[in-house]
Amino acid sequence: MSLTASCHCGATRIELPHLPTHAKECNCSYCARTGAVWGYYNVDEIELLSNAGEKTYSASDGINLHHFCGNCGMQTWGDSPDWASMYNNDGTPKNGDPNAMPTSRIYAVNLRLIDDLDWSKVAVEKVDGRNSW
């Protein structure tokens, strides 16, 4: 069953193949301000149905891209290296290499943009990005 995430004005619409069973809420300096709860999908899993006027922002020289609606300002989705494949939620490297860099990318969709989402079906994990990145 597919779902649609939509910004407030409807200019950005994202089709998701399914509701993730797990999501993350990060407290880094960016995510804490947006209030987003991130559901993660492989690059080929989501479809941008519309994104007229979309803007991007990166505080990391383009490594992590934050997408938002240029009209209503809603934080919609992100495109970043798959950090979870290499690092634990506390920032420690899974393979012991503190300089490890993921080789694949992942998309994160702001689940707060899904109308009438049944939050009881999603386990939201708190991530300490403020102290671990």
C-alpha positions as CSV (number, residue, x, y, z in Angstrom):
1,M,0.0,0.0,0.0
2,S,1.6,3.3,-1.1
3,L,1.4,6.5,0.9
4,T,1.8,10.1,-0.1
5,A,3.7,12.7,1.8
6,S,2.8,16.3,0.9
7,C,4.0,19.7,2.0
8,H,1.5,22.2,3.5
9,C,0.7,23.8,0.1
10,G,0.8,20.6,-1.9
11,A,3.6,21.7,-4.3
12,T,5.8,18.9,-3.1
13,R,4.3,15.4,-3.2
14,I,6.2,12.2,-2.6
15,E,4.9,8.7,-3.1
16,L,6.2,6.1,-0.6
17,P,5.9,2.4,-1.3
18,H,5.0,1.6,2.4
19,L,5.1,3.0,5.9
20,P,8.4,2.2,7.5
21,T,8.2,0.3,10.8
22,H,11.1,2.3,12.2
23,A,11.9,6.0,12.0
24,K,14.4,8.4,13.5
25,E,14.1,11.7,15.3
26,C,17.4,13.6,15.5
27,N,18.3,16.4,17.8
28,C,21.2,17.8,15.6
29,S,21.2,21.6,15.1
30,Y,19.2,21.2,11.8
31,C,16.7,18.4,12.6
32,A,15.8,19.8,16.0
33,R,14.7,23.0,14.3
34,T,12.6,21.3,11.6
35,G,10.8,18.8,13.9
36,A,11.0,16.2,11.3
37,V,10.6,12.4,12.0
38,W,12.6,10.6,9.3
39,G,11.5,7.5,7.5
40,Y,14.3,5.9,5.4
41,Y,14.0,4.5,1.9
42,N,16.4,3.3,-0.7
43,V,17.0,5.7,-3.6
44,D,14.9,3.7,-6.0
45,E,11.9,3.3,-3.6
46,I,10.3,6.8,-3.6
47,E,8.8,8.7,-6.4
48,L,8.6,12.5,-6.5
49,L,5.1,13.2,-7.9
50,S,5.7,16.9,-7.8
51,N,8.3,19.3,-6.5
52,A,7.7,22.6,-8.2
53,G,9.7,25.3,-6.5
54,E,11.7,22.9,-4.4
55,K,14.8,24.3,-2.7
56,T,17.8,22.5,-1.2
57,Y,20.1,23.4,1.7
58,S,23.3,21.8,2.8
59,A,25.4,22.6,5.9
60,S,27.9,20.0,4.8
61,D,29.3,21.1,1.4
62,G,26.6,19.1,-0.4
63,I,27.2,15.8,1.4
64,N,23.8,15.9,3.1
65,L,21.0,17.6,1.1
66,H,17.9,18.9,2.8
67,H,15.0,19.5,0.5
68,F,12.1,21.8,1.3
69,C,9.2,23.5,-0.4
70,G,10.2,26.9,-1.7
71,N,6.6,28.0,-1.3
72,C,5.4,26.9,2.1
73,G,8.8,26.1,3.6
74,M,8.0,22.6,4.8
75,Q,11.0,20.3,5.3
76,T,10.2,17.4,2.9
77,W,13.0,15.0,2.4
78,G,16.7,14.5,2.6
79,D,19.4,12.8,0.4
80,S,22.5,11.7,2.2
81,P,25.2,9.0,2.5
82,D,23.7,6.0,4.3
83,W,25.3,6.9,7.6
84,A,23.4,4.1,9.4
85,S,25.3,1.5,7.4
86,M,28.6,2.6,8.9
87,Y,27.8,4.3,12.3
88,N,25.7,3.5,15.3
89,N,23.2,6.0,16.6
90,D,25.7,7.3,19.2
91,G,28.2,8.1,16.4
92,T,30.6,5.3,17.0
93,P,31.8,3.5,13.9
94,K,30.4,0.0,13.4
95,N,33.7,-1.3,11.9
96,G,36.0,0.6,14.3
97,D,37.2,3.1,11.6
98,P,36.3,6.6,12.7
99,N,36.9,7.9,9.2
100,A,34.5,5.4,7.5
101,M,32.5,6.8,4.7
102,P,29.3,5.1,3.3
103,T,29.4,4.1,-0.3
104,S,25.7,4.3,-0.9
105,R,23.1,7.0,-0.5
106,I,19.7,6.9,1.2
107,Y,16.6,9.1,1.1
108,A,14.8,10.2,4.3
109,V,11.2,11.4,4.1
110,N,9.6,13.6,6.7
111,L,6.8,11.3,8.0
112,R,5.1,14.3,9.6
113,L,3.9,15.1,6.0
114,I,1.6,12.1,5.8
115,D,-1.9,13.0,6.7
116,D,-3.6,10.8,9.3
117,L,-0.5,8.7,9.8
118,D,-1.0,5.9,12.4
119,W,2.0,6.6,14.6
120,S,1.4,3.5,16.6
121,K,2.7,1.5,13.6
122,V,6.1,3.3,13.6
123,A,8.8,2.9,16.3
124,V,10.5,6.3,16.5
125,E,14.1,6.1,17.7
126,K,15.7,9.2,19.2
127,V,19.2,9.9,17.7
128,D,21.7,12.1,19.5
129,G,23.0,13.9,16.4
130,R,23.9,17.0,18.4
131,N,26.6,15.2,20.3
132,S,27.6,12.5,18.0
133,W,28.3,14.2,14.6
